[in-house]
Amino acid sequence: MADHRRTQGSQGTANRPRGVAARVGGWSVRHRWAAVGIWVLFVVLAMAAGSAAGTKEVKSSDEMPGEVGRSEKILEDAGIDEPVGETVLVQGAKPGTKATAPEFREAVDQVMRAVRKTGGVTAVTSPYESKTISKDGRSALVQFKMRGDPETAGDRVQPVQDAVEGVQEQHKGELVVEEIGGASMEKTFDDAFGKDFKQAELSAVPVAFGILLIAFGALVAALLPVLLAVTAIVATMGLMGLVSHLQPMGETANSVMLLVGLAVGVDYCLFYLRREREEREAGRDGRTALEIAAATSGRAVLVSGVTVIVAMCGLLFTGLADFKAMGVASLMAVAVAMIGSVTVLPALLSLLGHRVEKGRVPFLNRLKRGRSNGNGESRVWRAVLTRVLRRPKMAVVASAGVLAAIALPALGMNTQELTLDQEFGDSLPIVKTYERVNAAFPGGSDPAEVVVKADDIGSAATQKAIKDFRAQAISTGASRGPIEVTVYDKENIAVIDVPLVGGSDQAKAEKSLNTLRDEVRPATFGKVDGVDAPIGGQVAGSKDFNDQLVGAVVPVFAFVVVFAFLLMLMCFRSLTIAITSIVLNLLSVGAAYGILTMVFQHGWGAGLVGAEGVGAIVSWLPLFLFVILFGLSMDYHVFVVSRIREARMQGRTTKDSIAHGVITTAGVVTSAAVIMVGVFAIFGTLSMQSMKQMGVGLATAVLIDATLIRGVLLPAVMALLGDRNWYFPKALRWLPDLAHDEPAAPVPAQVPPKPERVPYQQV
């Protein structure tokens, strides 16, 4: 009876309408030069339009949520560009040296003269006037502002740094004279890591090409996916310029777009190209092979692409400008890569024909033949699957147990904004300067910034509130001073800089911030009508960012999981497959969280990746990883399950379909995973711990997903479920049918009959 139903289902597909991928692929093959021309024109026009429109960057007022964004918005609307502040620490190198000593005073005067002489600074203030002398009398701060546009202050700070270093040379061994501030930190980080990032981004393409060359063993076949992925990225960059006028973009969005675009672009081409080659090797003519690839792998690419796009949309629910920019940029990259794979790729393969095998590497092809049985099946994965399907219960228990053990440490994950010493370690001298300033002047390098907007900033009530705020900030213990006030009379705005007690200790600094917000502000500015006084600054920014992120977790998780479930339900017409897809992907994400916690928080194996002493996971990473990994994991899942379902619709038993689907896709999934791991691992070599955590998390998660989950747990679970894998209740049959099962093309007469399938009992 079951066999009859299978045969009937197989025959029924012949009368079903062809899917979108099959129709588009067929048109592309018939009009190959037109398809290539349209793609080239699209890439050129997208790039030209993006260049003409320019890219709108994320503003400071949009970048941060909460009160920080509000304070930036007030200054922005008033046309006030707060100049970037810089500080020079003058500190006795020996315990007995005091700020009152003549040589100390002379050094302070030298610093003030030297920085003024550069012509790039203003408002140079002596520590003896501003009272910025530490309690122990050993340290003092010379403060000044950078002239010009705050956004480009880092480009102009070098002469000032040179002047300060000149003073340091005169007092070497006696005094410590070091500069720190927004401009000098930006300059230092750009110099140290700007080239690092660029090199990583440039290395991604050669790494992907090298892995593809090993996978295909032919130069042209390896170049094709890289070429298509790169053109997709170029087109996306142009589109980002246009879209940025609706959703501003940023540097982070560019980097994430490149990573995701390269990964999925190469993967989609890899899936398509491998199937086309497989059908050719089976003896089918070029056109038939392309039609089958379009109907099968092309459909899998569309399903996978739409699922990844839905996952990326989850970032839009965070309410954070940078995350929204990353989400929009990533989903555009996936959409363009997906469209290119099902349109221009068939045309290129049709044009190239057998020339796609040009530039073969003999050694690599011999190696590949040694790992394959000649039918597109991996010998290694057949050996693994033989054992998995022989004892599926044991395989489920063992693999799920391993994944649970890996994920278990994530229950104690500690997320926070990384401090400078956590982010960069002792690799940069400015980190030591930051620590010295915070030790001598707690909160001095990261003061809270109160932006006071009043109907009349000069009124007696407002001035009294400002005076009371300064007094109570110190009396409540939130600050030890000195508290500086800058008044903009014309704009009716005042900016109050309040050093927070706690300094670089985020928890203590947040406690001081809460005191200002919850106690001091209501008792002062809260009593004056027409006054708004949001409190910003770095500590406030970190707190508001984390609060916004925590609030976004539930809606983002719910959106991604629910919509991915619905897509799987409609594309595979199976409630069981939809549920197992979600569960397996969540296990993959959980394992990634566990590895991050073990390495970066507990320090297990941290020395292998240069992450000693970090002790925490950067706060934005878990949510970011969930969205990215959930989307990328669907690539493999859709591709493998599509092949299993295809075999099932051709009349094979469920167990035989599992064996055939996993073994025939194992090679391409492994190759795709190795490409992703290689690209992501590049970012794991960067010095910034947040980027290192992202790279390691993505690389290890993809590796686990493509091997343990798709190669062991998925087939074992499906083997245990048997025909229940295809359960689809009548109550859900009203849902749109996106399956579009394609009939199998007949095997050519000249090709010997396909070898008899190994019965499941023998497997």
NUVEX-848105 format. One line per 3 residues: for each residue x, y, z of C-alpha. Coordinates in steps of 0.05 Angstrom, whole numbers, plus 5000, padded with zeros to 4 digits. Example, Ala and Ser with C-alpha at 12.3 -4.5 7.8 and 13.67 -1.06 7.14 Angstrom:
2
5246:4910:5156 ~ 5273:4979:5143
END
This chain:
763
5000:5000:5000 ~ 5056:5047:5019 ~ 5093:5030:4954
5030:5044:4915 ~ 5024:5113:4947 ~ 5097:5128:4931
5089:5108:4859 ~ 5026:5148:4853 ~ 5059:5209:4883
5118:5202:4836 ~ 5073:5199:4775 ~ 5031:5256:4799
5089:5304:4798 ~ 5093:5299:4723 ~ 5028:5337:4717
5046:5391:4768 ~ 5066:5460:4745 ~ 5141:5471:4741
5172:5512:4797 ~ 5199:5583:4790 ~ 5271:5559:4792
5259:5509:4736 ~ 5223:5560:4692 ~ 5275:5614:4703
5333:5566:4692 ~ 5301:5540:4628 ~ 5293:5610:4601
5364:5627:4619 ~ 5391:5566:4582 ~ 5349:5583:4520
5369:5657:4521 ~ 5438:5651:4551 ~ 5470:5713:4521
5410:5754:4541 ~ 5414:5727:4612 ~ 5488:5743:4617
5477:5813:4587 ~ 5420:5829:4635 ~ 5463:5808:4695
5522:5850:4673 ~ 5476:5909:4660 ~ 5444:5900:4728
5512:5899:4764 ~ 5537:5961:4726 ~ 5473:6000:4736
5469:5982:4810 ~ 5540:6005:4821 ~ 5531:6069:4780
5466:6087:4815 ~ 5496:6074:4883 ~ 5557:6117:4868
5513:6173:4841 ~ 5467:6172:4901 ~ 5523:6167:4952
5519:6129:5017 ~ 5484:6159:5077 ~ 5520:6139:5141
5487:6123:5207 ~ 5484:6186:5250 ~ 5506:6187:5322
5435:6205:5343 ~ 5408:6143:5306 ~ 5465:6097:5325
5450:6093:5399 ~ 5383:6081:5432 ~ 5351:6112:5494
5376:6175:5527 ~ 5443:6173:5491 ~ 5408:6179:5423
5362:6233:5451 ~ 5421:6275:5476 ~ 5456:6268:5409
5392:6288:5373 ~ 5386:6352:5414 ~ 5457:6373:5396
5448:6353:5323 ~ 5383:6392:5315 ~ 5415:6453:5346
5474:6448:5298 ~ 5523:6439:5355 ~ 5584:6397:5337
5614:6381:5404 ~ 5689:6383:5392 ~ 5727:6320:5408
5761:6325:5476 ~ 5833:6304:5487 ~ 5871:6296:5552
5945:6292:5568 ~ 5963:6254:5631 ~ 6023:6281:5668
6043:6232:5724 ~ 6103:6223:5769 ~ 6143:6162:5749
6170:6157:5820 ~ 6126:6152:5883 ~ 6152:6217:5913
6138:6262:5853 ~ 6081:6311:5865 ~ 6043:6358:5819
6067:6416:5862 ~ 6140:6403:5844 ~ 6174:6455:5799
6194:6403:5747 ~ 6123:6377:5745 ~ 6095:6447:5734
6147:6458:5680 ~ 6125:6395:5644 ~ 6052:6417:5647
6071:6485:5616 ~ 6112:6450:5562 ~ 6052:6406:5543
6006:6466:5539 ~ 6055:6505:5496 ~ 6069:6445:5451
5997:6429:5435 ~ 5978:6502:5424 ~ 6036:6509:5375
6005:6456:5330 ~ 5947:6502:5315 ~ 5899:6443:5315
5871:6451:5386 ~ 5831:6500:5427 ~ 5809:6511:5499
5874:6486:5529 ~ 5863:6483:5604 ~ 5915:6477:5659
5902:6425:5713 ~ 5918:6478:5765 ~ 5859:6519:5740
5810:6461:5728 ~ 5831:6426:5793 ~ 5844:6361:5754
5897:6337:5802 ~ 5891:6267:5832 ~ 5879:6257:5907
5949:6229:5917 ~ 5978:6291:5882 ~ 6018:6248:5833
5976:6259:5770 ~ 5947:6317:5732 ~ 5906:6325:5668
5918:6378:5614 ~ 5852:6382:5575 ~ 5837:6412:5507
5791:6405:5447 ~ 5806:6388:5375 ~ 5789:6441:5323
5747:6424:5262 ~ 5697:6370:5245 ~ 5691:6319:5302
5681:6263:5252 ~ 5750:6273:5222 ~ 5788:6292:5286
5826:6227:5284 ~ 5856:6247:5217 ~ 5885:6311:5246
5910:6289:5314 ~ 5979:6262:5294 ~ 6016:6329:5300
5987:6337:5370 ~ 6009:6267:5390 ~ 6079:6282:5363
6082:6346:5405 ~ 6063:6307:5468 ~ 6113:6253:5453
6166:6307:5447 ~ 6152:6330:5518 ~ 6154:6257:5542
6224:6249:5512 ~ 6249:6308:5553 ~ 6223:6278:5618
6235:6204:5605 ~ 6245:6165:5669 ~ 6219:6222:5713
6148:6234:5688 ~ 6096:6197:5647 ~ 6068:6244:5593
6014:6209:5552 ~ 5955:6231:5509 ~ 5886:6199:5507
5819:6221:5480 ~ 5768:6209:5426 ~ 5813:6231:5368
5876:6196:5391 ~ 5839:6131:5407 ~ 5806:6132:5338
5873:6144:5305 ~ 5907:6089:5344 ~ 5853:6038:5330
5849:6055:5256 ~ 5924:6049:5249 ~ 5926:5984:5287
5865:5949:5260 ~ 5843:5985:5197 ~ 5895:5948:5155
5880:5885:5194 ~ 5807:5888:5172 ~ 5823:5905:5101
5872:5847:5096 ~ 5821:5800:5125 ~ 5768:5822:5075
5817:5816:5017 ~ 5840:5747:5040 ~ 5769:5720:5040
5764:5714:4964 ~ 5831:5677:4953 ~ 5813:5629:5010
5746:5614:4979 ~ 5778:5604:4911 ~ 5831:5557:4939
5779:5513:4973 ~ 5736:5512:4910 ~ 5796:5491:4869
5807:5432:4915 ~ 5733:5416:4913 ~ 5725:5418:4837
5796:5403:4814 ~ 5787:5451:4756 ~ 5806:5524:4749
5745:5547:4710 ~ 5696:5510:4755 ~ 5729:5542:4816
5730:5612:4786 ~ 5656:5612:4767 ~ 5626:5614:4838
5677:5665:4861 ~ 5663:5709:4800 ~ 5588:5706:4811
5594:5719:4886 ~ 5640:5779:4874 ~ 5594:5810:4822
5535:5799:4870 ~ 5574:5835:4925 ~ 5591:5893:4877
5518:5899:4858 ~ 5497:5897:4931 ~ 5546:5953:4948
5513:5996:4896 ~ 5443:5979:4921 ~ 5466:5995:4992
5481:6066:4970 ~ 5409:6074:4944 ~ 5377:6041:5004
5420:6080:5053 ~ 5375:6141:5041 ~ 5319:6101:5074
5362:6060:5122 ~ 5430:6091:5135 ~ 5490:6044:5130
5556:6038:5167 ~ 5624:6004:5163 ~ 5601:5945:5204
5544:5933:5155 ~ 5594:5932:5097 ~ 5638:5880:5131
5579:5835:5149 ~ 5550:5842:5079 ~ 5617:5820:5049
5621:5759:5095 ~ 5549:5737:5084 ~ 5549:5754:5010
5612:5715:4996 ~ 5591:5655:5038 ~ 5521:5646:5008
5541:5669:4938 ~ 5594:5615:4933 ~ 5551:5563:4967
5491:5573:4921 ~ 5535:5567:4859 ~ 5569:5507:4889
5502:5471:4900 ~ 5480:5486:4829 ~ 5545:5470:4795
5555:5405:4832 ~ 5486:5380:4812 ~ 5497:5399:4739
5563:5361:4739 ~ 5532:5301:4772 ~ 5478:5297:4719
5529:5303:4663 ~ 5570:5247:4694 ~ 5507:5205:4695
5507:5211:4619 ~ 5454:5265:4608 ~ 5464:5318:4555
5482:5388:4576 ~ 5413:5418:4569 ~ 5378:5362:4607
5431:5366:4662 ~ 5419:5441:4669 ~ 5343:5432:4671
5349:5380:4727 ~ 5398:5425:4765 ~ 5349:5483:4758
5290:5442:4782 ~ 5326:5412:4841 ~ 5386:5452:4866
5356:5516:4838 ~ 5293:5505:4879 ~ 5336:5489:4940
5374:5555:4930 ~ 5308:5594:4927 ~ 5281:5561:4990
5347:5570:5026 ~ 5354:5642:5003 ~ 5284:5662:5024
5295:5629:5092 ~ 5361:5666:5102 ~ 5329:5731:5082
5273:5720:5133 ~ 5325:5706:5187 ~ 5363:5770:5170
5298:5809:5176 ~ 5301:5791:5250 ~ 5355:5843:5259
5305:5897:5241 ~ 5267:5882:5305 ~ 5325:5903:5350
5311:5977:5340 ~ 5387:5989:5337 ~ 5411:6028:5276
5474:5987:5265 ~ 5436:5921:5271 ~ 5382:5945:5223
5436:5966:5174 ~ 5470:5897:5180 ~ 5403:5863:5169
5384:5903:5108 ~ 5454:5897:5077 ~ 5456:5822:5090
5387:5806:5063 ~ 5403:5846:5000 ~ 5468:5808:4990
5431:5741:4998 ~ 5375:5763:4951 ~ 5424:5785:4897
5466:5722:4904 ~ 5404:5679:4901 ~ 5377:5713:4839
5444:5709:4805 ~ 5450:5634:4820 ~ 5383:5617:4787
5388:5665:4728 ~ 5457:5679:4701 ~ 5492:5616:4727
5452:5568:4682 ~ 5467:5613:4623 ~ 5542:5613:4639
5543:5537:4648 ~ 5506:5529:4582 ~ 5557:5574:4547
5616:5539:4577 ~ 5592:5468:4569 ~ 5648:5419:4580
5697:5477:4582 ~ 5677:5487:4654 ~ 5727:5430:4667
5785:5469:4636 ~ 5848:5477:4677 ~ 5842:5410:4713
5892:5395:4767 ~ 5911:5321:4759 ~ 5933:5310:4832
5869:5339:4859 ~ 5826:5297:4812 ~ 5861:5233:4832
5850:5252:4905 ~ 5776:5264:4892 ~ 5767:5198:4855
5798:5164:4915 ~ 5746:5193:4961 ~ 5686:5179:4914
5654:5116:4888 ~ 5641:5146:4819 ~ 5567:5160:4830
5575:5226:4864 ~ 5575:5191:4931 ~ 5629:5203:4984
5663:5139:5010 ~ 5677:5172:5077 ~ 5605:5194:5088
5578:5127:5064 ~ 5620:5093:5117 ~ 5595:5142:5170
5522:5137:5148 ~ 5525:5061:5146 ~ 5538:5061:5221
5488:5116:5235 ~ 5431:5082:5199 ~ 5448:5014:5228
5438:5041:5299 ~ 5398:5106:5293 ~ 5377:5108:5366
5449:5103:5389 ~ 5469:5157:5338 ~ 5414:5204:5363
5433:5194:5436 ~ 5507:5201:5424 ~ 5504:5262:5377
5451:5298:5417 ~ 5490:5284:5481 ~ 5553:5313:5451
5515:5375:5427 ~ 5482:5383:5495 ~ 5549:5377:5530
5579:5430:5484 ~ 5519:5477:5494 ~ 5515:5468:5570
5567:5522:5588 ~ 5524:5573:5552 ~ 5475:5571:5611
5526:5611:5650 ~ 5545:5659:5593 ~ 5567:5727:5617
5554:5782:5566 ~ 5579:5853:5572 ~ 5610:5911:5534
5684:5894:5532 ~ 5730:5944:5565 ~ 5791:5969:5527
5838:5920:5563 ~ 5790:5862:5547 ~ 5781:5883:5475
5854:5897:5459 ~ 5895:5868:5516 ~ 5963:5900:5525
5976:5903:5450 ~ 5967:5979:5448 ~ 6002:6030:5492
5939:6073:5495 ~ 5905:6018:5535 ~ 5955:6028:5591
5943:6103:5587 ~ 5869:6091:5594 ~ 5881:6048:5656
5927:6100:5688 ~ 5877:6156:5677 ~ 5820:6115:5706
5862:6094:5766 ~ 5880:6166:5782 ~ 5814:6198:5761
5757:6147:5766 ~ 5709:6161:5709 ~ 5752:6217:5682
5763:6186:5614 ~ 5690:6165:5605 ~ 5648:6220:5637
5572:6221:5633 ~ 5547:6277:5588 ~ 5484:6313:5609
5453:6353:5552 ~ 5406:6405:5582 ~ 5354:6434:5534
5313:6491:5564 ~ 5264:6544:5542 ~ 5313:6595:5571
5380:6567:5591 ~ 5398:6632:5625 ~ 5337:6635:5670
5348:6635:5745 ~ 5310:6570:5754 ~ 5351:6533:5702
5417:6561:5727 ~ 5399:6540:5798 ~ 5382:6470:5773
5450:6465:5739 ~ 5485:6488:5803 ~ 5444:6440:5846
5457:6382:5797 ~ 5533:6392:5803 ~ 5529:6395:5879
5484:6334:5887 ~ 5524:6293:5836 ~ 5583:6297:5884
5543:6294:5950 ~ 5508:6229:5929 ~ 5574:6196:5912
5560:6189:5838 ~ 5620:6233:5821 ~ 5682:6262:5853
5688:6318:5803 ~ 5711:6362:5772 ~ 5645:6374:5736
5650:6419:5675 ~ 5593:6459:5644 ~ 5592:6487:5573
5534:6535:5558 ~ 5508:6550:5488 ~ 5465:6612:5502
5439:6621:5432 ~ 5414:6549:5427 ~ 5389:6548:5500
5431:6485:5512 ~ 5482:6467:5565 ~ 5528:6406:5566
5551:6380:5633 ~ 5610:6330:5636 ~ 5606:6288:5700
5663:6239:5715 ~ 5630:6176:5743 ~ 5654:6139:5804
5672:6070:5781 ~ 5715:6090:5722 ~ 5729:6030:5677
5689:5983:5722 ~ 5625:5981:5682 ~ 5581:5955:5739
5604:6010:5788 ~ 5600:6064:5735 ~ 5529:6042:5717
5510:6048:5790 ~ 5535:6120:5790 ~ 5497:6133:5725
5433:6106:5755 ~ 5442:6153:5815 ~ 5446:6212:5767
5386:6190:5727 ~ 5341:6166:5783 ~ 5358:6212:5841
5398:6273:5822 ~ 5362:6292:5757 ~ 5290:6288:5785
5311:6329:5846 ~ 5341:6384:5803 ~ 5321:6390:5730
5256:6353:5744 ~ 5231:6413:5783 ~ 5239:6462:5725
5186:6467:5671 ~ 5209:6463:5598 ~ 5275:6428:5613
5297:6362:5581 ~ 5362:6333:5607 ~ 5379:6265:5577
5444:6235:5603 ~ 5492:6204:5552 ~ 5565:6186:5548
5601:6120:5538 ~ 5576:6086:5602 ~ 5505:6108:5587
5513:6085:5515 ~ 5534:6016:5537 ~ 5477:6010:5587
5423:6035:5539 ~ 5450:5991:5483 ~ 5447:5929:5528
5378:5946:5553 ~ 5353:5954:5482 ~ 5386:5889:5462
5356:5849:5519 ~ 5287:5877:5502 ~ 5296:5855:5429
5314:5782:5444 ~ 5244:5754:5449 ~ 5214:5789:5387
5275:5772:5345 ~ 5276:5699:5366 ~ 5201:5692:5357
5201:5725:5288 ~ 5258:5683:5261 ~ 5233:5617:5289
5160:5626:5269 ~ 5173:5649:5198 ~ 5227:5596:5186
5178:5544:5211 ~ 5123:5568:5164 ~ 5171:5569:5104
5194:5498:5118 ~ 5122:5477:5125 ~ 5102:5506:5058
5165:5485:5020 ~ 5167:5413:5044 ~ 5093:5401:5059
5112:5364:5123 ~ 5099:5384:5195 ~ 5152:5336:5219
5207:5365:5175 ~ 5188:5436:5195 ~ 5194:5419:5269
5259:5380:5263 ~ 5289:5437:5221 ~ 5277:5487:5277
5302:5440:5332 ~ 5366:5421:5296 ~ 5382:5494:5280
5371:5514:5353 ~ 5419:5458:5373 ~ 5470:5486:5324
5464:5556:5354 ~ 5467:5528:5425 ~ 5532:5492:5409
5562:5556:5382 ~ 5543:5593:5446 ~ 5574:5537:5488
5640:5540:5450 ~ 5643:5616:5457 ~ 5631:5610:5532
5683:5556:5540 ~ 5738:5592:5501 ~ 5727:5666:5515
5695:5665:5583 ~ 5725:5604:5617 ~ 5790:5607:5578
5791:5533:5556 ~ 5838:5533:5497 ~ 5839:5609:5495
5913:5609:5482 ~ 5902:5575:5415 ~ 5862:5635:5389
5896:5690:5429 ~ 5838:5703:5477 ~ 5871:5697:5545
5839:5737:5601 ~ 5777:5762:5565 ~ 5728:5731:5613
5663:5751:5578 ~ 5625:5750:5512 ~ 5613:5817:5478
5540:5835:5491 ~ 5516:5843:5418 ~ 5544:5776:5394
5493:5724:5419 ~ 5434:5757:5383 ~ 5475:5771:5321
5501:5699:5319 ~ 5431:5671:5327 ~ 5405:5708:5267
5465:5695:5222 ~ 5473:5621:5242 ~ 5400:5606:5238
5399:5632:5168 ~ 5463:5600:5144 ~ 5446:5532:5176
5385:5530:5132 ~ 5430:5528:5071 ~ 5454:5458:5087
5389:5435:5117 ~ 5347:5455:5057 ~ 5397:5426:5008
5402:5358:5043 ~ 5328:5350:5058 ~ 5310:5372:4987
5353:5315:4960 ~ 5321:5266:5009 ~ 5251:5289:4989
5269:5285:4916 ~ 5290:5213:4924 ~ 5227:5198:4962
5183:5228:4908 ~ 5218:5183:4857 ~ 5192:5122:4894
5249:5103:4941 ~ 5234:5082:5012 ~ 5244:5134:5066
5306:5100:5094 ~ 5336:5091:5025 ~ 5320:5164:5009
5357:5186:5071 ~ 5419:5146:5053 ~ 5418:5171:4981
5404:5243:4999 ~ 5457:5250:5053 ~ 5512:5213:5016
5502:5249:4949 ~ 5501:5318:4983 ~ 5556:5304:5034
5612:5326:4987 ~ 5581:5392:4967 ~ 5558:5408:5038
5627:5393:5064 ~ 5659:5437:5011 ~ 5610:5493:5025
5623:5487:5100 ~ 5698:5489:5091 ~ 5691:5553:5050
5650:5586:5104 ~ 5696:5561:5159 ~ 5756:5587:5121
5726:5656:5110 ~ 5700:5663:5181 ~ 5764:5637:5211
5802:5696:5179 ~ 5762:5742:5224 ~ 5779:5697:5282
5852:5717:5273 ~ 5840:5792:5284 ~ 5866:5825:5347
5800:5855:5368 ~ 5767:5806:5414 ~ 5696:5822:5391
5715:5806:5319 ~ 5754:5745:5342 ~ 5693:5720:5380
5649:5730:5319 ~ 5697:5693:5273 ~ 5708:5635:5321
5634:5629:5336 ~ 5613:5628:5263 ~ 5668:5581:5241
5658:5529:5295 ~ 5582:5531:5289 ~ 5584:5520:5214
5633:5463:5222 ~ 5589:5428:5275 ~ 5527:5441:5234
5554:5411:5169 ~ 5584:5349:5202 ~ 5553:5326:5268
5483:5355:5256 ~ 5472:5344:5181 ~ 5516:5282:5174
5496:5245:5237 ~ 5437:5273:5277 ~ 5392:5292:5218
5394:5223:5183 ~ 5389:5187:5250 ~ 5327:5226:5270
5295:5218:5202 ~ 5310:5143:5203 ~ 5275:5136:5270
5215:5175:5246 ~ 5208:5135:5182 ~ 5145:5152:5141
5124:5201:5196 ~ 5175:5248:5165 ~ 5123:5264:5111
5064:5275:5158 ~ 5023:5335:5137 ~ 4955:5343:5172
4893:5358:5131 ~ 4881:5420:5174 ~ 4943:5452:5144
4932:5436:5070 ~ 4903:5505:5058 ~ 4973:5533:5064
5006:5554:4998 ~ 5043:5497:4964 ~ 5114:5519:4950
5140:5448:4940 ~ 5138:5448:4863 ~ 5164:5377:4858
5196:5364:4791 ~ 5191:5298:4753 ~ 5258:5263:4745
5287:5265:4675 ~ 5296:5196:4643 ~ 5365:5166:4645
5395:5165:4574 ~ 5393:5098:4538 ~ 5468:5097:4527
5482:5100:4601 ~ 5485:5033:4636 ~ 5428:5022:4686
5439:5052:4753 ~ 5471:5002:4802 ~ 5421:4968:4846
5410:5005:4911 ~ 5440:4976:4972 ~ 5381:4952:5015
5375:4988:5080 ~ 5387:4923:5118 ~ 5456:4918:5086
5471:4991:5102
END
